[in-house]
Amino acid sequence: MKGGIVLSLMCAVILVSGILAVAPPGTDGPGKQVLSRQPASGAAAVCVDTHLTLTFDQQPALGTAGTIRIYDAMDDKLVDTIDVGAPLNPQGYVFGGTPLQAYPVLVTEKNATIYPHSGKLAYGRKYYVQIDAGVLNVGGMPYAGISGKTEWSFSTKPSAPPADAERITVAADGTGDFATVQGAIDFVPEKNIRPRTILLRKGVYTEIVRFVEKDHVTFLGEDREQTVVVYATNEKFQPNLVDPQVAAGGSYRRGVFIGLNSSDVTLSNFTIHNTTTKGGSQAEAIIFKEVRGQTGENRSRTILTHMNLRSFQDTLQITGKAYLEDVYIEGDTDFMWGDGPCYFLRCTLKTLNNRTSFTQTRNPASHRGFVFVECVFDGAAGVTTATLGNGSGTSEVALIDCRLGKMLAPQGWNSRGASILEFHTTNLADGAPYDTSGWPDWVKRLSAEKDAELIAHYRDPAWVLDGWKPAAATKIR
């Protein structure tokens, strides 16, 4: 087990930026200036998956006791309670049908964002919010809180999008069909047969996204750099328990974006960032997994194109078929791993630290592992002792027409016993042949003359992916 630290609720602060709709300034307690609330008091057509954000004139801090309560204004029924003094687990945050750990309140710069539990707000209803004194501290003093039925109230959208909607919009500022990515994918039915596009507007989405058996869905970002799904989640914070929905094999719960047993899912044109700090244990940006033995068929086919994936440890985990084109992936400590088969085309892979490996493949002999074609492998400044792979047994890594920076130790690999293939590897700086003289003799160097047919196979994604032809990938922008 790779060691690390536990991110506590009290110290985890995810730094994000965004634009909030500003309500008229008001004072919530003596000397405690609240510049805005999101949604603004009196707002209408609010998304049912909305967060609640208070923006102060200085950075607040989370208190250690008290509750935040949401009431239905039509009958004064209490619909949700967020207890900042309770342990995380009993609060029952649910993502894609499974309870996970999540922070009930996050402080980001001058904002305090409150996360209602999923499914608590309904369409066509009016709600009001009450906050106990001391839930937040501002300027070293307890925030006075919010009381009454009118101080912070809002009404939700009258109805959900049409059930057969093929395009739904997510906007962090609340102007879309949903305010969260999770809210949008929850709207899509399991084993969906209709092509659906979830458009993510520019913004920062501080959330975990998780779904099971959601087929034919495209997550399309408005801007690759400015559409960001971000969270600090990891193995220590999110124990690897067996999911009831995939009981045959279970799944890691520590990723920011998790798709299980889902076929023909595409992610395009946005960034996923696990902000767990270095040394904070295994912390994927994405996990896509076919839980084998559960369905008797391949239930994981994924396309990633024009994406950024960022973390430190175990950035990408894929068990199932995956096609990746023009994807930037950074991390350290075996930051691309899983069973595959995975085909990487013109991707950029960057290791952030010394004595780390780019890959740890674990594929059985029945299918290919990780195949990199025309990809760039590079390192952060000062990195000179990284290796390309850390696997054994039937594990496979193939490099075809790839370019390497100056980040590798002379031996290049520490995957003894694995199947390692290389053809036409060049220097990133000048395109000259890469010096592989220090590489182990068990690395198979393919010849253009003798291995032409095999090289052609490895360049063909359909051959690598057992007949699957993800032809639409380059067309999604």
N, C-alpha and C positions, 0 to 999 in steps of 0.2 A: 504493500500500500504506500502510495506516495504521500509523505507527510505534509503538514501545513498548519495553518492557524484557523480559528473559527471567527467568522465575521459576526460580531454581536449586533443586535438590534440598535443598541444605543450609539454605536460608533460608525455604523455603515451609512455613509453619505455619498450618494451618486451625484456627481456634478453634471448637470444638464442645463441647457439654455432653451428658451422658447418665448413665444409672444402670448401674453394672456389678454383677454378682453377686460379692460379696466372699468370697474364700476366707480361711482363717485366716492372719493375718500371718506372714511369714517373712523371713529375712534372706538375700539372695542376694549374699553377699560381705561383707567387713568394712565395717560401718557403712552399708551400702546397703540400706535398708528397702524391701521390696516389699510393698505393702499388699494387692494382689490380682492374680490372673491370670484372664484370660478367654479360653478356657474354664478353669475351675478344674482343677487337677491331679486326675486321677481321674474327671473328669466323663464322663457317658455321654450318648448320644443327641445328640451335637454335630452341627450342620449341616455338610455337606461343603464349603460355601462360607464357612466361618467365617474371621474374622480372629483374630489372636493379639494380645492386649493385656496389657501389663504396666503396673500403676499403682504409682507410687513415692510416697514421702513428700515429694518435691520435684520440680521440673520436670527431666526428663532432657534430654540433648542427643544428637544422632546423631553417632556416630563416623565415621571415614573409612576403616576397613578391618575385615575380618572377615566371617563368614557366619553365617546362621541356617539350620539344617538340620532337616528333618522326616523321620523314619524310620518305616517300617512296623514296629510292634513284633512282628508275627508272624514276620517273617523278617529283620529288621534291614536291610531294603532302603532305601536313600536315595531318597525320592520327590520332594523339592523342596529347592532351595538358593536362598536370597536373599542376594546379595552386596552389601553396602552400599558397597563400594569400586568397584563396576563402573559403567560408564555405564548409563543407564536402558534404552536401546533394545535391547541384546543380551539383556536379561532376559526378553523375549518375553511381556509381558502381553498377553492376547488378550481382546477385548471383541466379542462377536457375530461371531466368526470372523476378525477382523482385528487384527493387532498394533498396539497404541498405546503411547505413553509413559505410565508410571504410577509413582508413588512407592512403593518397596518398604517404606519405614517412614515413618510420619508421627508427629510429636510434637505432642500437643494437651494443653496445660496439664501435668498430671502423668502423662499417659499416653503410652506408646510403643506404637503399633499396627503390627503386622507384617502384610503382605499376601501370603499364599501365592499362587503362580501358579494360574490357573484350571484346574480339571480334575485337580489333583494328588491330591486326597483322594477316597476311594471310600467307598461305603456299607458298613456292617458290618465296619469295620476298627478296629484300635487303633494309635495313633501316639504317638511321643514327640518332644520338641523339644530341640535343643541350640543354644546361643548362645555364640559366641566372646567372650572377654573383649575389651572395647574397642569392641564394636559400638555400645554406648551409654556415655555418660558421665553420672555423677550426682554433683552437688556438686563438680565439677571433677576428679573421679577416674574412671578407667575402671570401668565396671560389670563385676563378676567373671564374669558369664555363667552359663550353665546347662550341666551335663554329665550323663552317665549316661543310663540308660533309664527311670528312675522319677521323676526330679525334676519333670518336667512332661510328663504323658501324659494322653491322653483317647481316648474311643471315639466313633465316628460313629454316626449313626442307622442302624438295621438295613436300611432300604430307602427308596427314593424314594416320593413320593406316587403314587397310582394314575395310570397314563398318561392316563386319561380324566377326571381331576379338573377340575372346572369352577371351583373356588375354591381358591387356594393362598395361604398367609400368609407374609409376610416380617416378621421381627422383628429389630431390631438387637441385642437381648440374647440372641439364639440360641434363643428359645422357639417360633419358627415353623417352617414347612416349610423355609424358607431364611433365611439371615442377610443376604443382599444382594439388591438388586433385580435385578442382572445374573444371579445364580443362578436366580432365579425365571423370568425371561424366557428364559433358556437352556433351561429345562425345557419350554417351549411349543414344539411342532414348527413348522417352517417351513410356510407356506401353511396354517396352522391353520384348520379349518372349524368348530370347536366354540367357542361363546362361553366365554371364560375371564376370570375376575376375579382379579387379583393384589392382595390386601389388604395395604397397607403400615401396619404398626402405628406408633404414635407412636415417634419416635426420629430420630437423625441418621444418615444413610447417606452416608458419605464415599466416593464412588465415581463412576466414569463408567458410564453405562448406554448400551448400543448394541445395536441389533438390525436384522435385515434380513428382509423378507417374513414378518413375524409378524402375521397378521390376526386380527380379532375379539377383541382383548385390551383389557380395561379395567384401568388402574392406579388403584386407589381408596385414597386416604389416610384414615387414621383421624381425623386432625385437620389442618386446613388450615395452621395455624401451627406445630404441633409435630411434623409429619411432614416432614422436610427431606432432600432429596437435594442434596449439596453437593460441589463439587470446585473446585480452581484449575487450569483447563486453558485453553489459548489458542493462537493461531496460532503464536507463537514456540516454545511448548513442544510443540505437536502439528502438525508440518508437514502441509500439505494434499497428501498422496500419493494416488495412484489406488488405490481399494480393489479387490481382485481380484473381489469379489462384485458390484460394480457398475461393471465396467470400461468400459462405454459412456460414462460421464460422470464417474465419480469422485464424491467427496463430501468436504466439509470434515469434519475429524476433531476440531475444537476445542471442540465442545459438551459440556455435562454430560450431556444426555439426547438421544440421537440415534436417530431411527427412519427407516429407508430402505425405500422400495418396500413399505410396509405399509398395508393397507387396513382401515378401521373400527377404529382404535385410539383409545381414550379415556383421557385423563388427568383425574383429578378429585380435588379436596380435599387438595392438599398443596403444598409449596413446592419449587422448584428454584432453586438459587443457585450461580452461578459466582463464586467468591470471588477471581478475578484482580483485582489492585489497579488503580486508575485509571492509565491509560497503559500497561497491560500487554499491549496489542495486542488484536485481535479475539477475543471470548470469549463465545460464545453460552451461554445457559442451555438452550435447546432448538434442535435442528435436525430438521425433518421434511422429507424430500425424496423426490419422485418423480424417479428418474433416467430422463429421457425417452429413448426409443429403445431401452431395455433390454428391455422386456416387450411393447410395443405396446398397452398398456392403462394406464388410470389406476391406479397402485399406491400412491397416497398419499392417504388420507382420514382426517383427524384431528379429534377433538373435544377441546377443552380447556374445562373448566368448573370454577368455584370454585377457581382456582389462583392462586399467586403465582409470578412469574418475576422474578428479580433478577440483574443484572450491571451492568457499566458500558457496554461497547461491544458492539453487535450482539446484544442479549439474545435476540431471537426471529428465527429464520430459517426460512421455510416456502416450499417449492416444491411445490405440490400443493394439493388442496382442504382447507380447514380452517375449522372453526366454533368460535369462542371466545365464551363467555358468562360474565360475572362473573369476569373474569381481571384481576388486577393485574399490570402490567408496568412495570418501571422500568429506566432506563439512560441512556446518552447516546451521541452519535455514531451517528446513524441506527440506533437500537436496535430497530426493527422493519423487517425487510427480506426480500426474496425475490420470487418470481414469483406466488405465490398460485394461485388466488383464495382470499382469506380474508375471512370475514364476522365482524366483532366486534360483539357485542351487550352493552350495559351493562357495558363494561369500563372500568377506570381505568388511564390511561397517564400516567406521571410521568417527566419529564426531570430529570436531576440536576445539569446544568451549563449555563452560557451557551454561545451560539454552537453549538448542537447541533440536530439535526433528529430529529423523532419517527420518520419513515419514510424508507425508500429502496426504492420498489417498482420491479420490473424485469419486469413481466408483458408478454408479447407481446399484440398486438391481438386474438388469438384468444380471449382470456378476460379476465374482470374482474381487478382488482388487489386493493387492500385497501379494504374498505368498513366504515366505522364508523357504527353506529346507536346512538343514545342513550348515547354514551360520554362520559367525562370526561377532558379533557386538562389536566394540571396540571404544576406545577414545584416543585422544592425551593426553600427560602427563598433569596431573592436572585437567582433566575433571572428575567431580563427580556429576553433576546435570542435565545431559541430560535425555531426555525421548525418548521412542521408536516410539511414534505416536502422531499426532496432527490432528485428523479428527473428523467427526460427521456424523449423519444421516446414510446413507447406506454404508459409507466407511468401507472397510474391510482390516485388516492386519492379517496374520496368520504366526506364528513361529512354525516350526516343526523340532525337533532335532537340535536346534540352540545353539550356545555357546556365552555367554555374558561376557564381561570384567567388570571392576569396574567403569564404567563411568556414571551409571544411578543414578538418584534420587530414593529414596526408593519407591515412588509410581509407578515408571516405565513408566506410560502412562499419557497423558492428552487428551484422545480421547473419552470423555464421550458421549455415544449415538452411537458410532461406533461399528462395529462388530470386536472384537478382540479375536483371538483364539490362544492357546498356548499348545504345547505338548513337553515334555521331554527337557526342557531348562536346560542347565548345565553351570557351571563356565568355563570360558576359561582357567583359570590357572591350575585347577586340575581335571576337569571333574565331580566334585561332583554336585548334584542337586542345581540349582540356587535358592536363597531365594526369593520367590515371595510373602512372607507373607504381604508385604506392598502394593502389587498391588490391585487395586480396585476390588470389587466383581463382576463388570460387565465384567471383563476379563474371557472368558470361558476357563477353564482348561480341556483339553480333557483327557479321561481315556483310557489306552491301552485295557482294557476289554470292557468297555461300548461303546467306540467310534472307535472301530477298523476299521470299514468300512469307516467312515468319514476321519480318519487319512490316510488310504490308498488312498482315493480320493485326498487329499491335497498333497500327495507325487507324484501324477501322473500328469505330465505337460499337457497331453492331456485333462484331466478333468478340470484343472484350465483354460486352454486356449480354452475351448469350442470346443474340437475335433481336434484342430491343433496339429500335432505331429512333432515337430522340431528335428527329429532324427539325422540329420547330424551335429548337433552343436559340439559334442565332437570330430569329425573327422577333424575339420578345424584347421590346425596349420600352 
